[in-house]
C-alpha cells in the first residue's frame, strides 16, 4: 500500500472532469444522479466478481441508491457489514469497501487487513479525510504492510442519504436531542455538539458532491443553528479552504440557509393529503419500506417497497392528492383487468410467444396494482376511522394565515371536535397544539383549551401526548421563531395573506403552504431580514459585502437545511419551486435568454415576489411526521405512565422518523 496519502492528495487537487451525464446532474443539482454516479464509479473500477463491505450508515445510503439487481449487474455477489462479517474467506472476490471515515471503521478495517479474506481491497471513504483523520491512512498502511492487498484509497463525497433528487438527509443518532427546550443563550451540550459535528460532516459532503461552496446564512436565536453555522464556516472557509475552492463563478454564489425546526412547528403537525406525505404521516416510510397493518391486506402483501425510481405509477403520483390517486388506482385496476383477459387467451403458438414476451410486464403491472390497492385500502380505513377529513379542515383553517379567525369561535369549533367520539386522542392533541400556536397571545384561552383537552381524558390515557400540547409554546412559540409564521409582523406580508384569502384555494385540505416557501421567496427577492437570518462571515465588513452583493445578484441556487428534520410537505413545495424554475428557464432559453437557464432565472419567485427563481435543495436531520415530531419535543420530559387503557392514539405511523431519511423510530 504505497503512498496512500499521495493518492488521496492527487484526488483532491485534480478531481476528474465529470462526464456529460454527471455535468448535467451537477448543473441541475440532482443529488440522486450524483450519488448514483459515485456508487457506479466505485463498482465499475475493479474487474471480476466483487464483495461490497459497508457500515450501518453506508448500507442505508447504498441500499436507497442501488437495488439488488443493479448490484448484480455490477458483478457484486456478496454484501456484508464491516461490523459483523460472515467470517468466511472470499479469496475469489475483490472487496469494495464503502465506509464513513470514523475511528470505529478504521479499527475494524485494520483488523480486516491484518487477516485479509478478499483477493484485493478498494477502499472508498464517504467523506473528506481531515487533517486528523488522515492519520488513519498511516494506520491502514501499517495494517496492510504484510499482505499488501489494498489497491486504492479514495474519497467519495457521499456521506448523506438521498430520498429524492432535491431532498437529502444527514441522519443523526438521536434526533430528539435537537428539540431540547433550553434557556436562551445556553450553550449546546456535549451530546448536541456531536450531532452538530455530524451535520457539518454531511453538509460538507453535499458541498463537495455539488462542487460548490455556498455563502452561509442562519436563523438567529437558535444556539444549535448558530454553532452549526460557525463550525461549517470554519471548515469550508478556513481549515479546508483549498479543498472547497472551486474557482470563481460568473453567477451569484449559492446560499445555504440553516434553519431550526422550531421556526415552523405547524407543518409537521398537519394531516397530509398528497400521496408520499400521506403514506408517511399515516403509516410511515422507513428506508423506502412501508409496513401495512390493515387486516384487509393479506399478511404476505403488508411489506411494500415505496420507491419512485422503481415504480412508474408512484413517480407520477408522488405529489398528487388522495382523491386523484384513488381515481388513478381505479384506472390501474381496469388496465390490469384488461391485461388479465388478454393473457387468459393462449390458444395458439403465437399467443404463447406473445405471452412469454409480455409476461414480465404483466407481472410488474400485477405487483403495482396489488401494492397501490393495498396502500389505498389502509389509507382509506384510517381516514374514515379517524374522521380525518373533518379534522383536517379545522387544522387547515388554524394553519392558514389568510383565514380570518377569532380565538373564541375557533375554541367552540375545536371543542365540538374534541368531544366527538370518532376523534382520536392524537388528533385532539394536534388540534390543541395548532390552536395554541395560532392564538398564543390569548393566554387565558390557550390555557382553557389545554384544560378542555385534559377533561376529555387524554391527559390520563396519553400523558406523553398531552405533554406535547403543554410543551409546544416553550418549544416553538413566537419568541423562539425568527420567521413570520402567520404573516403578522409586517404590512406587506399581511397584504399577501389578504390577497391569498380573496383568491381562494382549489382544495380546502391542501390550502396550507409551509413557511419554507415564503422564506425561500424572501431570500431570492432580497427580503429576508438580515438581522433574523444573518450572514456567517469572519468580520462584520465581510458580511456587509455579502449582503451588498446579494442585492446586485440574488442567489440562483439555495440549499435549505433544517436542524431537527424536514417534512414531505416541504419536499413537495421544493419540488414545485424547481418545476417553476425549470419552466421559467426553458421559457427564457426559448426567448433567447439562455444565459439564465439552469441555475436560476429572473421572474416571479415561489412566493409571488419579483426577483430570481432559484434552484432549491432541501435537507435535514430526519424526515418527520406528526408522531415523530410530538415524540421528539417531549423526549426529555419526565412523564408518568398512562393510567389504564383505552382512548387510542389514533393508529398513526409508528415509524416516526423516516428513512432513507432518518435515524429510525423515535
C-alpha positions in Angstrom: 0.0 0.0 0.0 2.5 2.6 -1.2 1.7 6.2 -0.8 -2.0 6.3 0.1 -1.5 10.0 1.2 -0.3 10.9 -2.3 -3.2 9.1 -3.9 -5.8 10.9 -1.9 -4.0 14.3 -2.2 -3.9 13.9 -6.0 -7.7 13.0 -6.0 -8.4 16.3 -4.1 -6.2 18.5 -6.1 -7.3 17.3 -9.6 -10.8 16.0 -9.4 -11.5 14.3 -12.7 -13.8 16.2 -15.0 -17.3 15.0 -14.8 -18.8 13.2 -17.8 -21.7 14.7 -19.7 -24.4 13.0 -17.6 -22.7 13.9 -14.3 -22.2 17.5 -15.5 -25.9 17.7 -16.2 -26.7 16.4 -12.8 -24.3 19.0 -11.2 -26.0 21.8 -13.2 -29.4 20.7 -12.1 -28.4 20.0 -8.5 -29.7 16.4 -9.0 -28.3 14.7 -5.8 -29.8 11.3 -6.7 -27.9 11.1 -10.0 -24.7 12.5 -8.5 -24.8 9.9 -5.7 -25.6 7.1 -8.1 -22.6 8.1 -10.2 -20.3 7.7 -7.1 -21.6 4.2 -6.4 -21.4 3.3 -10.1 -17.8 4.6 -10.3 -16.6 2.6 -7.3 -18.2 -0.6 -8.5 -17.1 -0.3 -12.2 -13.4 0.2 -11.3 -12.4 -3.3 -10.1 -12.7 -6.1 -12.5 -14.3 -9.5 -11.9 -16.7 -10.6 -9.1 -16.9 -8.3 -6.1 -17.9 -8.2 -2.4 -19.3 -5.0 -1.0 -18.3 -4.1 2.6 -20.4 -1.4 4.2 -21.1 0.1 7.6 -24.5 0.7 9.1 -24.8 4.2 7.6 -23.4 3.5 4.2 -25.6 0.4 3.9 -28.6 2.7 4.2 -27.1 5.2 1.8 -26.3 2.5 -0.8 -29.5 0.5 -0.5 -31.5 3.5 -1.4 -29.4 4.2 -4.5 -28.8 0.8 -5.9 -31.1 -2.2 -5.9 -30.0 -5.8 -5.7 -30.5 -6.3 -9.4 -28.3 -3.3 -10.2 -25.6 -4.5 -7.8 -25.7 -7.9 -9.5 -25.2 -6.2 -12.9 -22.0 -4.8 -11.5 -20.9 -8.3 -10.5 -21.5 -7.7 -6.8 -22.2 -11.2 -5.5 -21.7 -10.6 -1.7 -22.6 -7.8 0.6 -21.7 -7.6 4.3 -21.4 -5.2 7.2 -17.9 -4.4 8.4 -19.2 -4.5 12.0 -20.3 -8.1 11.6 -18.9 -10.1 8.6 -19.6 -13.7 7.9 -16.0 -14.8 8.9 -15.5 -16.8 5.7 -12.7 -16.5 3.2 -13.7 -14.8 -0.1 -10.3 -15.0 -1.8 -12.0 -15.3 -5.2 -13.6 -11.8 -4.8 -12.3 -8.3 -4.8 -13.6 -6.2 -1.9 -15.0 -2.7 -2.4 -15.2 -1.0 0.9 -17.6 2.0 1.2 -17.3 3.4 4.7 -17.6 6.6 6.7 -14.1 7.8 7.9 -14.7 7.2 11.6 -12.3 5.8 14.2 -14.6 2.7 14.7 -14.5 1.9 11.0 -10.7 2.3 10.8 -10.2 -0.1 13.7 -12.4 -2.7 12.0 -10.7 -2.1 8.7 -7.3 -2.6 10.3 -8.5 -5.9 11.7 -9.7 -7.0 8.3 -6.4 -6.1 6.6 -4.3 -7.9 9.1 -6.2 -11.1 8.3 -7.4 -10.4 4.7 -10.3 -12.5 3.5 -10.5 -11.0 -0.1 -8.2 -11.0 -3.0 -7.8 -7.2 -3.1 -9.3 -4.2 -1.4 -10.6 -0.9 -2.9 -11.3 1.5 -0.1 -13.7 4.3 -0.6 -14.4 6.7 2.3 -17.7 8.5 2.2 -16.3 11.9 3.1 -13.3 14.2 3.4 -10.3 12.8 5.3 -9.5 15.8 7.6 -6.0 16.5 8.9 -6.9 14.4 11.9 -8.5 11.5 10.2 -5.7 11.4 7.6 -3.7 9.8 10.4 -5.9 6.8 9.7 -4.1 6.2 6.4 -0.8 5.6 8.2 -2.5 3.1 10.4 -4.1 1.3 7.4 -0.8 1.2 5.6 0.8 -0.5 8.6 -2.0 -3.0 8.8 -1.6 -3.8 5.1 2.2 -3.9 5.2 2.4 -7.7 5.3 -0.2 -8.8 2.8 -0.3 -5.6 0.5 -3.9 -6.2 -0.5 -5.0 -2.6 -0.8 -5.2 -1.3 -4.3 -6.5 2.2 -3.8 -7.9 4.5 -1.1 -10.4 7.2 -2.4 -12.6 9.9 -1.0 -16.2 9.8 -2.4 -18.4 12.6 -1.0 -21.5 10.5 -0.3 -22.0 11.0 3.4 -25.7 11.6 3.3 -28.9 9.9 2.3 -31.0 10.9 -0.8 -34.7 10.0 -0.8 -35.4 12.3 -3.8 -33.2 14.2 -6.3 -33.9 17.5 -4.4 -34.1 16.2 -0.9 -31.3 14.8 1.4 -30.9 13.7 4.9 -27.9 13.7 7.3 -29.0 11.2 9.8 -28.0 11.8 13.4 -28.1 9.1 16.1 -30.6 10.9 18.5 -32.5 13.4 16.5 -34.8 14.2 19.5 -31.8 15.9 21.3 -32.2 18.7 18.7 -35.6 19.5 20.1 -34.5 20.2 23.7 -36.1 23.3 25.3 -33.2 25.3 26.8 -32.8 28.7 28.2 -32.0 31.4 25.6 -28.2 31.7 25.3 -27.4 28.3 26.8 -24.6 26.6 25.1 -25.2 23.2 23.4 -24.4 20.1 25.5 -21.6 17.6 24.6 -24.1 15.2 23.0 -25.5 18.1 21.0 -22.1 19.1 19.8 -21.6 15.6 18.4 -24.8 15.9 16.4 -23.6 19.3 15.1 -20.3 17.7 14.0 -22.3 15.1 12.1 -24.3 17.8 10.4 -21.0 19.6 9.4 -19.7 16.4 8.0 -22.8 15.7 6.0 -23.2 19.3 4.7 -19.5 19.4 3.7 -20.0 16.2 1.7 -23.0 17.8 0.0 -20.9 20.9 -1.0 -18.1 18.7 -2.3 -20.5 16.5 -4.2 -22.1 19.6 -5.8 -18.7 21.3 -6.3 -20.0 24.4 -4.6 -19.0 26.4 -1.6 -22.1 28.4 -0.6 -22.4 31.5 1.4 -23.8 30.7 4.8 -26.9 32.3 6.4 -28.6 31.0 9.5 -31.5 31.5 11.8 -30.7 33.8 14.7 -32.0 32.8 18.2 -31.1 29.0 17.8 -27.9 28.2 19.6 -27.6 24.9 17.7 -28.0 26.5 14.3 -25.6 29.3 15.2 -23.0 26.7 16.3 -23.5 24.7 13.1 -23.0 27.9 11.0 -19.8 28.7 12.9 -18.4 25.1 12.5 -19.4 24.9 8.9 -17.8 28.3 8.1 -14.6 27.3 9.9 -14.2 24.0 7.9 -15.1 25.3 4.5 -13.6 28.8 4.6 -10.6 28.3 7.0 -9.4 24.8 7.8 -10.0 23.2 4.4 -10.4 26.4 2.3 -8.4 25.0 -0.7 -10.5 21.8 -0.9 -13.7 23.8 -1.1 -12.4 26.4 -3.6 -14.0 25.5 -7.0 -12.9 28.7 -8.7 -14.8 31.9 -9.5 -18.3 31.6 -10.9 -19.8 34.2 -13.2 -23.2 33.8 -11.5 -24.1 34.7 -7.9 -22.7 32.2 -5.3 -25.2 29.7 -3.9 -26.5 30.2 -0.4 -27.0 27.6 2.3 -29.7 28.7 4.7 -29.6 26.9 8.1 -32.9 26.8 10.0 -34.2 25.3 13.2 -37.3 23.1 13.0 -38.9 25.3 15.7 -39.1 28.1 13.1 -42.1 26.3 11.7 -43.7 23.9 14.2 -47.0 24.0 12.3 -46.1 22.0 9.2 -45.1 18.7 11.0 -48.4 18.7 12.9 -50.8 18.7 9.9 -52.7 15.9 8.3 -51.3 15.3 4.8 -53.2 14.6 1.6 -50.5 14.2 -1.1 -49.6 10.6 -1.7 -46.0 10.4 -0.4 -46.6 12.7 2.6 -49.9 11.0 3.5 -48.3 7.5 3.5 -45.5 8.7 5.8 -48.0 10.5 8.1 -50.4 7.6 8.5 -48.3 4.5 8.0 -44.6 5.5 8.0 -41.8 5.2 5.4 -38.6 3.7 6.6 -35.7 3.1 4.2 -38.3 3.1 1.3 -40.3 0.3 3.0 -43.9 0.7 4.2 -45.4 -1.8 6.5 -49.2 -2.0 6.4 -51.3 -3.1 9.4 -54.8 -3.4 7.9 -56.4 -6.7 8.5 -57.9 -6.4 5.0 -54.5 -6.7 3.5 -53.1 -10.3 3.4 -50.0 -10.8 5.6 -47.7 -11.6 2.6 -48.5 -8.2 1.0 -48.1 -6.0 4.0 -44.5 -5.0 3.4 -44.3 -2.7 0.4 -41.3 -1.2 -1.4 -42.1 2.5 -1.7 -39.5 3.7 -4.2 -40.4 6.1 -7.1 -37.3 5.0 -9.0 -38.7 1.5 -9.4 -42.4 2.4 -9.7 -43.7 4.5 -12.6 -47.1 4.9 -11.1 -45.6 6.2 -7.8 -43.3 8.6 -9.6 -46.2 10.1 -11.5 -48.4 10.4 -8.4 -45.9 11.2 -5.6 -47.3 14.7 -5.1 -50.9 14.0 -6.3 -53.7 14.4 -3.7 -55.6 11.4 -2.2 -58.6 11.7 -4.5 -56.5 11.9 -7.7 -54.5 8.8 -6.6 -57.7 6.9 -5.9 -59.0 7.6 -9.4 -55.7 6.6 -10.9 -55.6 3.4 -8.9 -59.1 2.6 -10.2 -57.8 3.1 -13.8 -54.8 0.9 -12.9 -57.1 -1.9 -11.8 -59.1 -1.6 -15.0 -55.9 -1.7 -17.0 -54.9 -4.9 -15.1 -58.3 -6.5 -15.7 -57.9 -5.8 -19.5 -54.4 -7.3 -19.4 -55.6 -10.3 -17.5 -58.3 -11.0 -20.0 -55.8 -10.8 -22.8 -53.4 -13.1 -21.0 -56.1 -15.7 -20.3 -56.4 -16.4 -24.1 -53.5 -18.6 -25.1 -54.9 -20.6 -28.0 -52.0 -20.7 -30.4 -48.2 -20.8 -30.6 -48.3 -17.0 -31.5 -50.4 -16.4 -28.3 -47.8 -18.3 -26.3 -44.9 -16.4 -27.8 -46.6 -13.1 -27.1 -47.5 -14.3 -23.5 -43.8 -15.1 -22.8 -42.7 -11.7 -24.2 -45.3 -9.8 -22.2 -45.2 -11.9 -19.1 -42.6 -9.8 -17.2 -44.5 -6.6 -17.9 -47.7 -8.3 -16.8 -46.2 -9.4 -13.5 -44.8 -5.9 -12.9 -48.3 -4.5 -13.5 -49.8 -7.1 -11.2 -47.4 -6.2 -8.4 -48.1 -2.4 -8.9 -51.8 -3.0 -8.8 -51.6 -5.0 -5.6 -49.3 -2.6 -3.9 -51.3 0.6 -4.5 -54.7 -1.0 -3.9 -53.4 -2.3 -0.6 -52.0 1.1 0.3 -55.2 2.9 -0.6 -57.1 0.4 1.4 -55.2 1.2 4.6 -55.2 5.0 4.0 -59.0 4.9 3.4 -59.6 2.9 6.5 -57.6 5.4 8.6 -59.2 8.5 7.0 -62.7 7.1 7.8 -61.9 5.7 11.2 -60.3 8.9 12.5 -62.7 11.3 10.7 -59.6 12.9 9.3 -61.4 14.9 6.6 -63.3 17.0 9.2 -60.2 17.1 11.5 -58.1 18.3 8.6 -60.4 21.1 7.6 -60.1 22.5 11.1 -56.3 22.1 11.0 -56.0 23.9 7.7 -58.1 26.8 9.0 -55.8 27.2 12.1 -52.7 26.9 10.0 -53.8 29.3 7.2 -52.6 32.9 7.9 -55.2 34.2 5.3 -58.1 32.7 7.4 -59.8 35.3 9.5 -60.3 33.6 12.8 -61.0 34.5 16.4 -59.9 32.6 19.4 -63.4 32.3 20.8 -65.1 31.0 17.6 -62.2 28.6 16.9 -62.4 27.3 20.5 -66.1 26.4 20.1 -65.4 24.6 16.8 -62.4 22.6 18.3 -64.4 21.8 21.4 -67.0 20.1 19.2 -64.3 18.0 17.5 -62.6 17.2 20.8 -65.9 15.9 22.2 -66.7 13.8 19.1 -66.3 10.0 19.6 -64.5 9.5 16.3 -61.8 12.0 17.0 -58.7 10.1 18.2 -56.5 11.3 21.1 -53.6 12.0 18.8 -55.8 14.2 16.6 -57.2 16.0 19.6 -53.7 16.9 20.7 -52.6 18.1 17.3 -55.7 20.4 17.1 -54.9 21.8 20.6 -51.3 22.4 19.6 -52.3 24.2 16.4 -54.7 26.3 18.4 -52.1 27.2 21.0 -49.6 28.3 18.2 -52.3 30.3 16.3 -53.7 32.1 19.4 -50.6 32.3 21.6 -51.2 35.9 22.6 -54.6 34.9 24.2 -53.0 33.1 27.1 -56.3 32.5 29.1 -58.0 31.0 26.1 -55.0 28.7 25.3 -55.0 27.5 29.0 -58.7 26.9 28.6 -58.1 24.8 25.5 -55.5 22.7 27.4 -57.8 22.2 30.3 -60.6 21.2 28.0 -58.2 18.7 26.3 -57.4 17.2 29.7 -61.1 16.9 30.5 -61.6 14.6 27.5 -59.4 12.0 29.3 -56.3 12.5 27.1 -54.1 13.5 29.9 -54.8 10.3 31.8 -54.8 7.9 28.8 -51.9 9.5 26.8 -49.8 11.7 29.2 -46.9 12.0 26.7 -49.3 13.2 24.0 -50.8 15.7 26.4 -47.3 16.9 27.4 -46.7 17.7 23.8 -49.6 20.1 23.8 -48.3 21.7 27.0 -44.8 22.0 25.7 -45.4 23.3 22.2 -45.1 27.0 23.0 -42.0 26.6 25.1 -40.5 24.7 22.1 -41.8 26.8 19.1 -43.7 29.8 20.4 -43.2 33.2 18.8 -40.2 34.1 21.0 -38.4 31.0 19.7 -39.0 31.7 16.0 -37.3 34.0 13.6 -39.8 33.6 10.7 -43.1 35.3 10.3 -45.2 32.1 10.7 -48.6 33.8 10.5 -47.7 36.8 8.4 -48.5 39.2 11.2 -45.2 41.1 11.6 -45.2 43.3 8.5 -47.8 45.0 6.4 -46.5 43.5 3.1 -47.0 40.0 4.3 -50.4 40.8 5.7 -51.4 42.2 2.3 -50.2 38.9 0.7 -52.3 36.9 3.1 -55.4 39.0 2.4 -54.8 38.5 -1.4 -54.4 34.8 -0.9 -57.7 34.7 1.1 -59.5 36.5 -1.6 -58.2 34.2 -4.3 -59.3 31.1 -2.5 -57.8 27.7 -2.9 -58.5 24.7 -5.2 -58.6 22.2 -2.3 -59.5 23.1 1.3 -57.4 20.2 2.6 -54.2 21.5 1.0 -54.5 25.3 1.4 -51.6 25.4 3.8 -48.1 26.2 2.4 -45.1 25.7 4.5 -43.2 28.7 5.9 -40.2 27.4 3.9 -41.9 28.6 0.6 -42.1 32.2 1.8 -38.6 32.1 3.4 -37.0 31.0 0.1 -39.0 33.6 -1.9 -37.9 36.3 0.5 -34.2 35.1 0.2 -34.4 35.2 -3.6 -36.0 38.6 -3.6 -33.6 40.0 -1.0 -36.4 40.5 1.5 -35.1 38.0 4.1 -34.3 40.0 7.2 -30.5 40.0 7.7 -31.0 40.6 11.5 -33.2 37.5 11.8 -31.1 35.5 9.3 -27.6 36.9 9.4 -24.6 36.0 7.2 -21.9 33.9 8.7 -18.6 35.7 8.0 -15.2 36.3 9.6 -15.9 40.0 10.1 -18.9 42.4 10.0 -17.4 44.1 7.0 -17.3 40.8 5.1 -20.9 40.1 6.0 -21.9 43.6 4.7 -20.1 42.9 1.4 -22.1 39.6 1.1 -25.3 41.5 1.7 -24.5 44.1 -0.9 -23.5 41.5 -3.5 -26.8 39.7 -2.9 -28.7 42.9 -3.7 -27.0 43.2 -7.0 -27.2 39.5 -7.9 -29.6 37.4 -5.8 -28.7 33.7 -5.4 -29.7 31.3 -8.2 -29.1 28.2 -6.1 -30.3 27.7 -2.5 -29.7 24.8 -0.1 -32.1 24.9 2.9 -31.0 22.7 5.8 -33.4 22.2 8.8 -31.9 21.1 12.1 -34.5 18.7 13.6 -35.8 17.4 10.3 -37.9 18.2 7.2 -41.3 17.0 6.1 -42.6 15.5 2.9 -44.9 18.5 2.5 -41.8 20.8 2.4 -40.2 18.4 0.0 -43.2 18.7 -2.3 -43.1 22.5 -2.0 -39.4 22.5 -3.1 -40.2 20.1 -6.0 -42.9 22.6 -7.2 -40.4 25.5 -6.8 -37.9 23.6 -9.0 -40.6 22.8 -11.6 -41.4 26.5 -11.8 -37.7 27.3 -12.1 -37.2 24.7 -14.9 -40.3 26.1 -16.8 -39.1 29.6 -16.5 -35.5 28.6 -17.6 -37.0 26.8 -20.6 -39.1 29.9 -21.5 -36.0 32.2 -21.1 -34.0 29.8 -23.3 -36.7 29.8 -26.0 -36.8 33.6 -25.9 -33.0 33.8 -26.3 -32.1 34.3 -22.6 -30.2 31.0 -22.5 -27.6 32.5 -20.0 -30.2 32.4 -17.3 -31.1 28.8 -17.9 -30.4 26.1 -15.4 -29.1 27.9 -12.4 -32.0 30.4 -12.0 -34.0 33.0 -13.9 -35.4 36.4 -13.4 -39.1 36.4 -13.0 -41.6 35.5 -10.2 -40.3 33.8 -7.2 -42.0 30.9 -5.4 -43.9 33.2 -3.0 -45.1 35.5 -5.8 -42.3 38.1 -5.4 -40.5 39.6 -8.3 -36.8 38.5 -8.4 -34.9 35.4 -9.2 -36.4 31.9 -9.3 -33.7 29.8 -7.6 -33.0 26.1 -7.8 -33.6 24.7 -4.3 -32.3 21.7 -2.4 -33.9 20.7 0.9 -32.0 18.8 3.7 -32.4 18.0 7.3 -31.5 15.6 10.1 -34.6 13.4 9.6 -37.9 13.3 7.8 -40.7 13.8 10.3 -44.3 13.0 10.6 -46.6 14.3 13.4 -45.9 11.2 15.6 -42.1 11.7 15.4 -42.4 15.5 16.0 -44.6 15.2 19.1 -42.4 12.4 20.5 -39.3 14.5 19.9 -40.5 17.6 21.7 -41.4 15.5 24.8 -38.4 13.2 24.7 -36.5 14.8 27.6 -39.5 15.2 29.9 -40.2 13.0 32.9 -43.8 11.9 32.2 -45.8 9.4 34.4 -47.1 6.2 32.8 -50.7 6.3 31.5 -53.4 5.3 33.9 -55.5 2.5 32.4 -56.1 1.8 28.7 -58.4 2.9 26.0 -58.7 6.1 24.2 -56.3 5.1 21.4 -53.6 7.3 19.9 -55.2 7.0 16.5 -53.1 4.4 14.8 -50.6 6.9 13.5 -47.3 5.9 11.9 -45.2 4.1 14.4 -42.2 4.6 12.3 -41.8 8.2 13.4 -38.7 9.3 11.6 -38.5 8.2 8.0 -35.7 6.5 6.2 -33.8 6.5 3.9 -34.4 9.5 5.6 -33.9 9.5 9.2 -32.5 8.0 12.3 -35.1 5.3 12.7 -38.0 5.1 15.1 -38.3 7.8 17.7 
